[in-house]
Amino acid sequence: MTIPSSSAPAVRRYLYDQCTAQLSADPLDKRASLLVCYDDPGPNEPSDIVSIGRIARTINPNSLVGSGAAGWLEEQYTVTITIDLFRGGDDAQAIFDRGALLIDQVCAIVRTDPSLGGLVLESRPVSSEIEGDWDGDNQGRHVLATLEIHCYQRI
């Protein structure tokens, strides 16, 4: 008997692939470039970073009497996507708008196919946060945005 495994690794890969294919560099800033990555970006840090990162997962029985086979358990997890932006200068509204746009574009990816390519029974954006401030090195504006996507699947 094969025991089904978590859908989380495949969902993470799906979100990475979709963000890589559908997101693009800021057309309003010719110097801006975009990186889609897993977790922290490492030494390559362009002005726009979309990171498919943390997974927080819970597993529960799907039925009171379980056989341990497929469908016996259900998993619910949250995928956190972090958007990290930097722009030189002091146009706080423009960089905030860019962060909001990227959040909306990732939400659209999920809303267009809530099964995430058939990997889950349901997914949906559940919360987002955008915070901007002056860069610590006094070089420009920095925005950090997070988006949480909830997923549900029977395993």
C-alpha positions in Angstrom: 0.0 0.0 0.0 1.3 3.4 -0.9 0.7 6.1 1.7 -0.1 9.5 0.1 2.3 12.3 1.0 1.8 16.0 1.6 0.8 18.2 -1.3 2.9 21.1 0.2 6.1 20.6 -1.8 4.3 20.4 -5.1 2.2 23.5 -4.2 5.3 25.4 -3.4 6.8 24.4 -6.8 3.5 25.3 -8.6 3.4 28.8 -7.0 7.1 29.3 -7.9 6.5 28.2 -11.5 3.4 30.4 -11.9 5.0 33.4 -10.4 8.1 33.0 -12.6 5.9 32.7 -15.7 3.4 35.5 -14.9 5.2 38.2 -12.9 7.5 40.7 -14.6 9.8 43.6 -13.7 8.3 46.9 -13.0 7.5 48.7 -16.3 7.5 52.1 -14.5 11.1 51.7 -13.4 13.6 50.8 -16.1 16.3 50.0 -13.5 14.1 47.6 -11.6 14.6 43.8 -12.0 12.6 40.9 -10.5 13.6 37.7 -8.9 11.3 34.9 -7.9 12.9 32.5 -5.5 12.5 30.0 -2.7 13.1 31.3 0.8 15.9 33.9 1.0 17.4 35.1 -2.2 21.0 34.7 -1.4 23.6 37.1 -2.8 21.4 38.0 -5.9 19.2 40.8 -4.6 17.5 42.8 -7.3 15.1 45.6 -6.5 12.0 43.3 -6.6 12.1 39.9 -4.8 9.2 37.5 -4.6 10.0 34.6 -2.3 7.9 31.5 -2.0 8.8 30.5 1.6 7.4 29.3 4.8 4.8 26.5 5.1 2.8 26.1 8.3 0.9 22.8 8.2 -1.6 21.0 10.4 -2.7 17.4 9.9 -6.0 16.0 11.2 -8.0 12.8 10.8 -10.6 13.0 8.1 -12.7 10.3 9.6 -13.3 8.8 13.1 -12.2 5.3 12.0 -9.2 5.4 9.7 -7.5 2.8 7.7 -4.4 4.8 7.1 -5.0 4.7 3.4 -5.7 7.6 1.0 -8.1 10.2 2.2 -7.8 9.2 5.9 -6.1 12.4 6.9 -6.6 16.0 5.8 -3.9 18.6 5.7 -4.3 22.4 6.0 -1.4 24.7 5.5 -0.5 28.2 4.9 2.1 29.2 2.3 3.7 32.5 3.0 4.9 34.6 0.0 7.2 37.5 0.9 7.7 40.4 -1.5 10.7 42.6 -0.8 11.1 45.8 -2.8 13.7 48.6 -2.9 13.7 51.9 -4.8 16.2 54.7 -4.7 14.7 58.1 -4.0 11.7 59.0 -1.8 8.6 58.1 -3.7 6.8 56.1 -0.9 3.5 55.8 -2.8 5.1 54.4 -6.0 6.9 51.6 -4.1 3.8 50.8 -2.0 1.7 50.6 -5.2 4.3 48.2 -6.7 4.0 46.0 -3.6 0.2 46.0 -3.7 0.3 45.2 -7.4 2.5 42.1 -6.9 0.3 41.0 -4.0 -2.7 41.3 -6.3 -1.0 39.4 -9.1 -0.1 36.5 -6.9 -3.7 36.5 -5.5 -4.9 36.3 -9.1 -2.8 33.3 -9.7 -4.5 31.5 -6.8 -8.0 32.8 -7.7 -7.7 31.7 -11.3 -7.1 28.1 -10.3 -8.0 27.4 -6.6 -7.0 23.8 -7.0 -3.5 25.0 -7.9 -3.2 22.7 -10.9 -5.2 19.9 -9.2 -2.8 19.7 -6.3 -5.3 20.7 -3.6 -9.1 20.6 -3.0 -9.1 24.3 -2.1 -6.8 27.2 -1.8 -7.4 30.9 -1.2 -5.5 34.1 -0.2 -6.3 34.7 3.4 -4.3 37.7 4.5 -1.7 40.2 3.3 0.4 43.0 4.9 2.4 45.7 3.3 4.9 47.8 5.3 7.1 50.5 3.9 9.9 52.6 5.4 13.0 54.5 4.7 16.0 52.3 3.9 18.5 52.0 6.8 21.4 53.1 4.7 19.5 56.2 3.6 19.6 55.1 0.0 15.8 55.0 -0.7 12.5 53.4 0.2 12.0 49.8 1.2 8.7 47.8 1.2 8.1 44.4 2.8 4.8 42.7 1.9 3.6 39.3 2.9 0.7 37.2 1.5 -0.6 34.1 3.1 -2.4 31.4 1.0 -4.4 28.8 2.8 -4.5 25.3 1.2 -6.7 22.2 2.0 -6.1 18.7 0.8 -7.0 15.1 1.8 -4.0 12.8 2.0 
